[in-house]
Amino acid sequence: MEEDLGRLTDALKKLQKVIYALNTELREVFELKATLQELEEAYKYLSSVLETSPELERTVAQFVRENDILVTFKEMRARYDALSTVLRRYEDLLSDVESRLERYRNYRYYMFKEDDDVVRFLDLVLSRAGNVVVRPLIVDTVDIGKMAKDLSVRQSGKFSFEVPGEKLAEVLMYIMKRYPKAGFVVRANTLKATWKPDIGTLRVESEKERILECDRVAQRLDGTILDI
């Protein structure tokens, strides 16, 4: 058992190392997209010039020959095709790795058409959760004690308060309407949800089964499940 655990640890470290390295390399390669867009724009511009002035083809021919543009293009195209072949070859491998890693997912990002849908989502997920801890992410100085008193809930920390599940929607709507630029963190049992209005995403952290349940609720509300 100890030997198997050692082999497993070694395998996980190797997988982590190569995924991190590949991610860094692909981040650099992704700059190709901008350059390809520039190629597209440059070619369209050249084509438009020749459409209106076809007599300039001789000038183009001379420029291409003198600057070895065709030779350089052929070299570039060969490298491009080789890279495309490599990427296609490993597509199945990447899908297999992704499928296995998805088994261990413990978070998900969601986007909703309306901010109010975030409250509806959390209400559906947590209304029966018993007591829920809410922490408003408010930058300016706010008296949490006074806010808790106004909402008739119990303050549970310096910056948070405890809310009955059935009252959660009312409390979150209050925060959203009064502090629209602020977000909040909600905790209940094994679930943690973080709402950030500046980027319009809700991050939910929990065990895999609960994440799948949240996916179903988000779909009912026509939300977008981000594949990240």
N, C-alpha and C positions, 0 to 999 in steps of 0.2 A: 504493500500500500504506500509506504513512504517513498519507494523507488518510483512508483507510478506518479505520485504527487510531484516529485522532482522533475520528471520528464514533462509533466503537464505545465509546470511553472516555466520550464525552459522553452516549451513550444509557444506559450502565451507571450513571453518576452520577445521571442523572435518575430511573432506576428505583429506585435505592437511596434517594434522597431521598423519593420519594412513598411507598414501602413503609414507611419509618421513620415518616413523618408519619401515614399511615393506621393503623399499629399503635398509635400514641399516642392518636389520636382514638377508635379502637375500644375501647381500654382504659378510657377514660372512659365511653363509651356502654355498656359492659358492666355498669356499675352499675345499668342499667335492670332487670337480672334480679332484683336484690334488691328493688327497688321493686315490680316486678310480683308477686313473691311476697307482699309486704306487701298489695298490692291483693287478691290471692286470699284471703288470710287474713281481711282486713277484710270482704270480701263474704260469705264463708262464715259469719262471725260474725253479720253483719246478717241473713242468711237464716235462721240457726238461731234468732235472737231472734223473727223474724216467724213462724216455724213454730209456736212455742210460744205466741205472743201476736199473732195476726193482727189483733186490734182496734187495734194500734198503727200500722197502715198510714197512717192519717190524719196521724199525727205525722211519719212518714217523708216523706210528700208535702209537708207544710208546710216541713220542714227543707230538702228538696231545692230547693224553689222559692225560699225566702228566701236560700239561699247559692249560687244559680246553679250547682249541682252538675251538672245535665244539660248546661248550656251548656259548662262547662269540660270535661266528659267528652267531648263531641262534638269540641271543639277538639283534645283530646289524642288521640282516636281517629283523627282525620284525619291528624295528624302521624305516628302509629304506622303507619297504612296506607301513607302516603307513603314512610316509611323502609323498610317491608317490600317495597314495589314497587321501590325503588332497589336493595336488596340482591339481590332476585331477578334484576333486570336485569343485574347484574354478576357473577352466579354463574359463567357460562361463562368470563368473562374471568379470574376468580380461579383457576378450574380450569386454564386454559391456562398462566397464569403459574406456578402450582404445578408443573405437569407439566414445564415447561422447567427450572425451578430444580432439580427433583429429579434432572435429568441430571448435576448437578454436586455431588451429595451426597457428603460425605467423612466423615460421622459417622452413628452410630445409637445410640439408647438401647434397652436391653432390660431386661425384668423377668422373673424366674423364680419359680416357686412355692416352691422350696427354694433356700437359699443354696448347697447342694452342687451344684446344677445349674449355677451360675456356673463352678465348677471343671470340671465335665464339658464345658461349652461351650468354655472356653478350651483344654482338653486336646484336644478334637476339632479345633479351629481351628489350634492351634500345636504339637501334639505332634511334627510333622515339620518344624518350622521351624528346626532346628539349635539354637543357643544363644539363650536368651531372658533378657532383663534384668528382674528383679523388684525393685520398690521398695516395701516395706511402708509404709503411711501410719500409723505408730504415733506417737502424741503423746508418751507418756512415754519416758524415756530407755531405749533398748535397744541392747545391744552387737551391732551388725550382724555384726561379725567372728565373735563367738561363735555367733550364729544360723547364719551360713554354715558354720561348722565343724560344728555339730550336724547340719546338713542335708547335709553333705559336698558343698558347692558352693563356687564361687570368688567372693570378694567383688570387685566390679567398680567400686565407688564408695563414698563415705562413707556413703551410706544405701541401697545396693543391692547385689545380687549376681547373678551369671550362672548360669543353670540350663539344663542340656540339655533339649530339648523333651520327651523321653520321661520326664523327672523332674518336669516342671512341675506336674502334678496333685498329686503328693505334697507339694511345697513349698507350693503355695497352700492345700491342706487344712490343713497345719501352721499357717500364718498364721491361717486362719479359726478353727480350734479353739482356738489359744492366745491369739489377740487378736480375739475375735468382734466388737468394736466398731470395730476398725480396718479400713481398706480396703487396697488395694494398686494399684500401677500396673505393667502388664506391657508391655514393648516388644519387638517382633521384626520386623526388616526395616522394612516400611512401615506396620506395624500398631501401634497403641497402645490398650490397654484399661485403663479406670479403674473399679474397683469401690468403691462407697460404700455400706456396709451401713446407714448411718443413713437413707438414702432408698431403699434397695433397688433401685438401678439400676446397670447396667453400661453405660458409654459406650465405644464402639469407634470409633476414628478410623482411616481408611485410604482407599485409592482406591475408586471406585464399584464396580468388579468384586468387590473383596474384601468390601465391605459386603454385596453381594447374596449372596455365599457365606455370610457370617455369618448373614444372614436365614434361609437354608435350614437351617443348623445349629440356630438358635434354634427354628425351627418343629418340627424333629425332636424337640427336648426339651420341646415344648409351652410354649415361652416366649412372652412378649408383646412384640411389636415396637411401640415407641411411635412414633406418627406426629408427631414434633416435629422 
